[in-house]
Amino acid sequence: MKDIYEISMLIDLYGQLLTPSQLKCLELHHNHDLSLAEIAEEMKISRQGVHDFIKRGRAALYEYEEKLGLLKRFLNVKKQLESIQYDFTFLNDEELSEDNRNILSSIESKLVGIITSL
């Protein structure tokens, strides 16, 4: 399951750097859960051709990630934002002034918006 999530994220980040055939095969296989035979039929190529496109596409995605590290940075930022959101639960609203509670609420809602958009 982790591999499927990771590949899907890598496709989102680096998919446009792949060849059109690699991108289409990877998207159909990972995002639409089609078998190699189904993809081969749709693209009018052999199963071996589909396998090769997927294999080369995955290798390229992992190479891009190794060099650029966008997924690693994305996941790190998301983890830090979720940690900040968790820390908000420990703030005691009763001890804050009305203005500070409003500011805190505004910050928390903006943080939730950022996390949700990731």
C-alpha positions, -999 to +999 in steps of 0.1 A: +000+000+000+028+024+009+044+018-026+011+026-043+007+059-024+044+068-029+042+061-067+010+081-070+026+110-052+056+108-074+034+108-105+017+139-092+050+157-086+071+145-116+047+129-140+051+157-166+088+149-168+080+113-181+074+104-217+036+104-225+036+066-228+053+061-194+029+086-178-002+070-193+009+035-183+017+045-148-015+065-143-037+036-157-018+010-136-015+029-103-043+055-102-069+035-122-059+000-110-059-015-145-040-047-152-011-049-177-034-067-202-061-040-199-036-012-205-020-031-234-054-035-250-063+002-245-029+014-258-027-012-285+007-025-275+020-057-259+019-065-222+057-066-223+056-030-237+034-019-209+056-036-184+087-018-198+070+016-198+060+011-162+094-002-151+112+027-169+087+052-156+091+041-120+129+042-123+127+077-137+103+089-109+127+075-082+157+091-099+139+125-100+130+121-063+165+112-054+179+143-071+152+168-063+136+154-031+103+172-035+082+143-020+105+141+010+102+179+016+065+178+010+060+150+036+083+168+061+063+201+058+030+183+061+043+164+092+055+197+108+022+214+101+002+185+116+025+187+147+017+224+150-020+217+147-017+191+174+001+216+197-029+239+194-050+214+213-029+221+244-034+258+245-058+269+273-083+293+257-097+303+291-064+321+301-063+341+268-079+375+262-107+376+236-084+392+210-058+365+215-084+338+213-096+353+180-060+355+167-054+319+178-086+307+161-076+325+129-041+309+129-056+275+136-081+277+108-055+289+083-033+260+094-061+235+088-067+251+054-030+246+045-029+210+057-061+202+038-048+217+006-016+196+007 
